[in-house]
């Protein structure tokens, strides 16, 4: 059965990769463009507004998108009724989130420019949550290519507008108008592609089972909200406690981290439908697939985190230029550890989710959010900006340990394996090479290229290698 899922997983992985890559790279380039064209202070103001928008977007999504994907995947005969009812709640949550977003400008002590940018992104947030609904609808039918097309068209227009507006030095406020415009295009395209799957009139709102659905999604929603909140709220806290410029410095390093965290997002998003089905139909398949995902992310993250740790100055100056963002170098170096933690713990969280024990993750991330806010308010005024990434690392470690405890059987099976010891030896040799040849970039590239095939050979079992080679064979990719 593991082989039978390989083609589906490959197709899903490719299109999820393309969709998330388009969005992540677009967001990254937008951030870099604004940072380069407008400087740290304006970039900080944009980052604060964008973070507030993302948090309110999370409230608008409230876990319904993940649940919609699994509901449609497991019950496609009733997809029309399911979609219409979920869409009705989505519209109501979008309105509530818009009110919350406007209210936050009166509650959080931010600069006037940051508040104006937040106001300008309210409609952007509302349209984005509708697009997210359609993306989940596509994923439920495993039509990942539709999501990719919408992402490509809308984000291409957005990227071009940012480059043009930045070059002409137009006000950020006018740039936000194009953010809204591209999301409106995304909604129209999403609706067009949805009609190719099944004929659903989403605009005939149906609130008949809203209370039941809210109860059903409540745990998912809390986990989705606080799971993102504890990780993203740092930018708002920095802006509140240290000002817009400090927020811009912090976010410039954070932006790089988010780009790399796209990789586990792809793995989790692509495997969620398969793992959800496997848990119901074949527990052994569920365990095997989860283990493969863990090993794959572990092998990938080791060189990524090490290269970020050893070469943060090269990365920051190459992306943002010299002088203005030098203070972000030390922040990014700490983020190297955060990236490692998030890569290796996400598969444990995924096993908790697909085994229908989401309440465990919810409790963990709620505690993490309050701990993050409390620690920042206590330590940041005393120790400044460098306290923020350290607090983020500590909180992420806490969350990771919670995920491991909630999926301890998987931890014992995956980590307490002799092949992992080989990976530790390979990693030690890789670190030694980076230390010895620290200033030789060509040697660093060569060591990285050698690491991957060696790690693959010694980390995966024979069956796992066959599965990976079969799943990601060139013939299947071309097909």
C-alpha positions in Angstrom: 0.0 0.0 0.0 3.0 2.3 0.6 3.8 2.0 -3.1 0.3 2.6 -4.2 0.3 6.0 -2.4 3.6 7.1 -4.0 2.2 8.5 -7.2 -0.5 10.5 -5.4 2.0 11.8 -2.8 4.5 12.8 -5.5 1.8 14.7 -7.5 0.6 16.4 -4.3 4.1 17.2 -3.3 5.0 18.8 -6.6 2.0 21.1 -6.8 2.1 21.9 -3.1 5.7 22.7 -3.5 5.0 25.0 -6.5 2.1 26.7 -4.7 3.9 27.3 -1.4 7.1 28.1 -3.2 5.4 30.8 -5.3 3.8 32.4 -2.2 6.8 32.1 -0.1 9.3 33.4 -2.6 6.9 36.2 -3.6 6.5 37.2 0.1 10.3 36.9 0.6 11.0 39.1 -2.5 8.4 41.6 -1.5 10.0 41.9 2.0 13.5 42.2 0.5 12.3 44.8 -2.0 10.6 46.9 0.6 13.6 46.6 2.9 16.0 47.7 0.1 13.8 50.4 -1.4 12.4 51.9 1.8 14.9 51.1 4.6 14.6 49.4 8.1 12.0 51.8 9.6 9.5 51.5 6.7 10.1 47.8 6.5 9.4 47.5 10.2 6.1 49.4 9.7 5.1 47.1 6.8 6.1 44.0 8.8 4.0 45.0 11.8 1.0 45.7 9.6 1.5 42.5 7.6 1.8 40.5 10.8 -1.4 41.9 12.3 -3.1 41.1 9.0 -1.8 37.5 9.1 -2.9 37.0 12.7 -6.4 38.2 11.9 -6.3 36.0 8.8 -5.6 33.0 11.1 -8.6 34.0 13.1 -10.7 34.2 9.9 -9.5 30.7 8.8 -9.8 29.3 12.3 -8.8 25.8 11.3 -11.8 25.4 8.9 -9.5 25.1 5.9 -7.6 22.1 7.3 -10.8 20.4 8.4 -12.5 21.2 5.0 -9.7 19.4 3.2 -10.0 16.2 5.3 -13.9 16.4 5.2 -14.0 16.5 1.4 -11.2 14.0 1.0 -13.2 11.5 3.2 -16.7 12.3 1.9 -16.6 13.6 -1.7 -20.3 12.6 -2.3 -21.4 15.3 0.0 -18.8 17.8 -1.0 -21.4 20.4 -2.3 -23.2 20.6 1.1 -20.0 20.5 3.1 -18.4 23.3 1.0 -21.5 25.6 1.1 -21.8 25.3 4.9 -18.1 25.9 5.5 -18.0 28.8 3.2 -20.9 30.5 5.0 -19.0 30.3 8.3 -15.9 31.6 6.5 -17.7 34.7 5.4 -18.9 35.4 9.0 -15.4 34.8 10.4 -14.0 37.2 7.8 -16.3 39.9 8.9 -15.5 39.3 12.6 -11.7 39.3 11.8 -12.1 42.6 9.9 -13.6 44.2 13.0 -10.9 42.8 15.2 -8.2 44.0 12.9 -9.6 47.6 12.9 -10.0 47.4 16.7 -6.3 46.4 17.2 -5.2 49.7 15.8 -6.8 51.4 18.8 -5.5 48.9 21.3 -1.9 48.3 20.4 0.5 51.3 20.9 2.0 51.5 17.4 3.1 54.4 15.2 0.5 56.2 13.1 2.1 54.9 9.9 1.8 51.3 11.1 -1.8 51.9 12.0 -2.6 53.3 8.5 -1.0 50.3 6.9 -3.1 48.0 9.0 -6.2 49.8 7.9 -5.2 49.4 4.3 -4.8 45.6 4.7 -8.2 44.8 6.1 -9.8 44.0 2.8 -6.6 42.2 1.8 -7.0 39.9 4.8 -10.7 39.3 4.0 -10.1 38.3 0.4 -7.1 36.1 1.4 -9.2 34.0 3.7 -11.7 33.4 0.9 -8.8 32.3 -1.4 -7.6 30.0 1.4 -11.0 28.4 1.5 -10.8 27.6 -2.2 -7.3 26.2 -1.8 -8.6 23.8 0.8 -11.5 22.9 -1.5 -9.0 22.1 -4.2 -6.8 20.0 -1.9 -9.8 18.0 -0.7 -10.3 16.9 -4.3 -6.5 16.6 -4.7 -6.6 19.3 -7.4 -3.4 20.9 -6.3 -2.6 22.2 -9.8 -5.5 24.6 -9.5 -4.0 26.1 -6.3 -0.7 26.4 -8.1 -2.2 28.3 -11.1 -4.1 30.8 -8.9 -0.9 31.4 -6.8 1.2 31.9 -9.8 -1.1 34.4 -11.5 -2.0 36.5 -8.5 1.5 36.6 -7.0 3.2 37.4 -10.2 1.1 40.6 -10.6 1.8 41.5 -6.9 5.5 41.0 -7.4 5.6 43.2 -10.5 3.7 45.9 -8.7 6.0 45.9 -5.7 9.1 46.2 -8.0 7.5 49.1 -9.9 6.2 51.0 -6.9 9.5 50.5 -5.0 11.5 51.7 -7.9 9.3 54.8 -8.3 9.4 55.4 -4.5 5.6 55.5 -4.2 4.1 55.5 -0.7 3.6 52.1 0.9 0.0 53.0 1.4 -0.6 53.0 -2.4 1.3 49.7 -2.7 -1.2 48.1 -0.2 -3.9 48.9 -2.7 -2.3 46.6 -5.2 -2.1 43.9 -2.5 -5.9 44.1 -2.3 -6.3 44.2 -6.1 -4.2 41.0 -6.5 -6.3 39.2 -3.9 -9.5 40.2 -5.7 -8.0 38.6 -8.9 -7.2 35.5 -6.8 -10.8 35.2 -5.6 -12.1 35.4 -9.2 -9.6 32.8 -10.5 -10.3 30.4 -7.5 -14.1 30.6 -8.2 -13.5 29.9 -11.9 -11.4 26.8 -11.2 -13.8 25.5 -8.5 -16.5 25.3 -11.2 -14.3 22.9 -13.1 -14.5 20.4 -10.2 -18.1 20.5 -9.1 -21.0 23.0 -9.6 -21.4 24.7 -6.2 -23.0 28.0 -5.7 -21.0 29.2 -2.7 -22.9 32.4 -2.4 -26.1 30.7 -1.4 -25.1 30.9 2.3 -26.2 28.1 4.6 -25.9 28.5 8.4 -28.1 25.5 9.2 -25.4 23.6 11.0 -23.1 26.4 12.1 -23.1 25.7 15.8 -22.4 22.0 15.1 -19.5 22.8 12.8 -18.1 25.4 15.2 -18.0 22.9 17.9 -16.4 20.4 15.6 -13.7 22.7 14.5 -13.2 24.5 17.8 -10.1 22.5 18.9 -8.6 22.8 15.3 -9.3 26.5 15.3 -7.7 27.2 18.7 -4.6 25.1 17.6 -4.5 26.9 14.3 -4.8 30.4 15.9 -2.4 29.9 18.8 0.0 27.7 16.8 0.6 30.6 14.5 0.2 33.3 17.1 3.0 32.2 19.3 5.4 32.2 16.4 4.3 35.4 14.7 3.5 37.7 17.5 7.2 38.6 18.1 7.2 41.2 15.4 4.3 43.1 17.0 5.9 42.9 20.4 9.2 44.2 19.0 7.4 47.1 17.3 5.5 47.9 20.6 8.5 47.6 22.9 11.4 48.8 20.7 9.9 50.7 17.7 9.6 50.3 14.0 13.3 50.2 13.1 13.9 47.3 15.5 10.9 45.5 14.1 12.4 45.9 10.6 15.8 44.5 11.7 14.1 41.5 13.5 11.8 40.8 10.6 14.6 40.8 8.0 16.1 37.8 9.7 12.7 36.3 10.4 11.9 36.6 6.7 14.9 34.4 5.8 13.8 31.8 8.4 10.2 31.7 6.9 11.7 31.0 3.5 13.4 27.8 4.8 10.4 26.8 6.9 8.5 26.5 3.6 10.1 23.0 3.3 8.4 21.3 6.3 5.2 23.2 5.3 5.3 21.5 1.9 5.9 18.0 3.5 3.1 18.4 6.0 0.6 19.9 3.5 1.3 17.2 0.9 1.2 14.3 3.3 -1.8 15.4 5.4 -4.5 13.8 3.2 -2.5 10.5 2.8 -1.7 10.2 6.5 -5.3 11.0 7.5 -6.6 8.2 5.3 -3.8 5.8 6.4 -4.7 6.3 10.1 -8.2 5.1 9.4 -7.4 2.4 6.9 -3.9 1.0 7.8 -2.1 2.0 11.0 1.2 0.4 9.8 1.1 2.5 6.6 0.5 5.6 8.8 3.5 4.9 10.9 5.8 4.1 8.0 4.9 7.2 6.1 5.3 9.4 9.2 8.8 8.0 9.8 9.9 8.6 6.2 8.7 12.3 6.5 10.7 12.7 9.8 13.9 11.2 8.4 13.6 13.3 5.2 13.2 16.5 7.1 16.0 15.6 9.5 18.4 15.0 6.6 17.4 18.2 4.9 17.5 20.5 7.9 21.0 19.6 9.1 23.0 21.4 6.3 20.4 24.2 6.2 20.7 25.1 9.9 24.5 24.6 9.9 25.1 26.8 6.9 22.8 29.6 8.4 24.7 29.4 11.6 28.2 29.6 10.0 27.3 32.1 7.3 24.7 34.5 8.6 26.7 37.6 7.6 27.0 36.4 4.1 23.3 35.7 3.9 22.1 39.0 5.3 24.5 41.2 3.4 23.8 39.4 0.1 20.0 39.8 0.5 19.6 43.2 2.1 22.9 44.9 1.4 25.5 46.2 3.8 25.3 48.4 6.9 21.5 48.9 7.3 20.7 45.4 8.4 23.9 44.3 10.0 22.2 43.9 13.4 20.1 41.2 11.9 23.1 38.9 11.5 23.2 37.8 15.1 19.4 37.3 15.1 19.6 35.0 12.1 22.4 33.0 13.7 20.0 32.2 16.6 17.3 31.4 14.1 19.5 28.6 12.8 18.6 26.6 15.9 14.9 27.5 15.7 14.8 26.2 12.1 16.3 22.9 13.2 13.8 22.5 16.0 10.8 23.3 13.8 11.9 20.9 11.1 12.3 17.9 13.4 9.2 18.4 15.6 6.6 19.1 12.9 6.3 15.4 12.0 5.4 14.6 15.6 2.8 17.3 15.6 1.5 15.9 12.3 1.1 12.4 13.9 -0.9 13.9 16.7 -3.2 15.7 14.2 -3.8 12.8 11.9 -4.5 10.5 14.9 -7.3 12.9 15.9 -5.8 14.1 19.1 -5.6 17.8 18.2 -6.4 18.9 21.7 -2.9 18.0 22.7 -1.4 20.4 20.3 -3.9 23.0 21.2 -3.0 23.0 24.9 0.7 23.2 24.1 0.5 26.2 21.7 -1.9 28.1 24.0 0.7 27.8 26.8 3.5 28.7 24.4 1.7 31.9 23.3 1.2 33.3 26.8 4.7 32.3 27.7 6.1 34.1 24.6 4.2 37.3 25.4 5.1 37.2 29.1 8.8 36.5 28.5 9.1 39.3 25.9 7.5 41.9 28.1 9.8 40.9 31.0 13.2 40.5 29.2 13.1 42.7 26.1 13.0 46.1 28.0 16.1 44.9 29.9 18.2 43.1 27.3 16.9 44.6 24.0 16.4 43.0 20.6 18.7 40.0 21.1 16.3 38.7 23.8 13.5 38.2 21.2 15.1 35.4 19.1 16.4 33.6 22.2 12.9 33.7 23.7 11.5 32.4 20.4 14.0 29.5 20.5 13.1 28.6 24.0 9.3 28.6 23.3 9.8 26.5 20.1 11.8 24.0 22.1 9.0 23.8 24.7 6.4 23.2 21.9 8.6 20.6 20.3 9.0 18.7 23.5 5.2 18.8 23.9 4.7 17.4 20.5 7.2 14.6 21.2 5.6 13.8 24.5 2.2 13.6 22.7 3.6 11.2 20.1 6.2 9.4 22.2 5.7 6.0 20.6 6.7 7.5 17.3 9.7 9.3 18.9 11.0 6.0 20.2 10.5 4.3 16.9 12.0 7.0 14.8 14.9 8.4 16.9 16.0 5.4 18.8 17.3 3.7 15.7 20.9 2.6 14.9 20.8 4.4 11.5 20.3 7.8 13.3 23.7 7.2 14.9 25.3 7.1 11.4 23.6 10.4 10.6 25.2 11.9 13.8 28.6 10.8 12.7 28.1 12.2 9.2 26.9 15.4 10.7 30.0 15.6 12.9 32.2 15.3 9.9 30.2 17.9 8.1 30.6 20.4 11.0 34.3 19.7 11.1 34.6 20.5 7.5 32.7 23.8 7.9 34.9 24.8 10.8 38.2 24.0 9.0 37.2 25.5 5.6 35.0 28.3 7.0 36.1 30.9 4.5 36.1 28.7 1.4 32.7 28.9 -0.1 33.4 26.4 -2.9 34.5 23.8 -0.3 31.3 24.5 1.6 29.2 23.8 -1.5 31.2 20.6 -2.2 30.8 19.3 1.4 27.0 20.0 1.2 26.7 18.1 -2.1 28.6 15.1 -0.6 26.5 15.2 2.5 23.1 14.5 0.9 23.8 11.2 -0.9 25.9 9.9 2.0 23.2 10.8 4.5 20.5 9.2 2.2 22.5 6.0 2.0 23.1 5.6 5.7 19.8 7.1 7.2 17.1 5.3 5.3 16.3 1.6 5.3 16.1 -0.5 2.1 12.3 -0.2 2.0 12.4 3.5 2.7 14.9 4.1 -0.1 12.8 2.1 -2.5 9.8 4.1 -1.5 11.5 7.5 -1.9 13.2 6.5 -5.2 9.9 5.2 -6.5 7.9 8.3 -5.3 10.4 10.8 -6.7 11.5 9.0 -9.8 12.2 11.1 -12.9 9.6 9.2 -14.9 6.8 10.0 -12.5 7.9 13.6 -12.2 7.7 14.0 -16.0 4.3 12.3 -16.1 
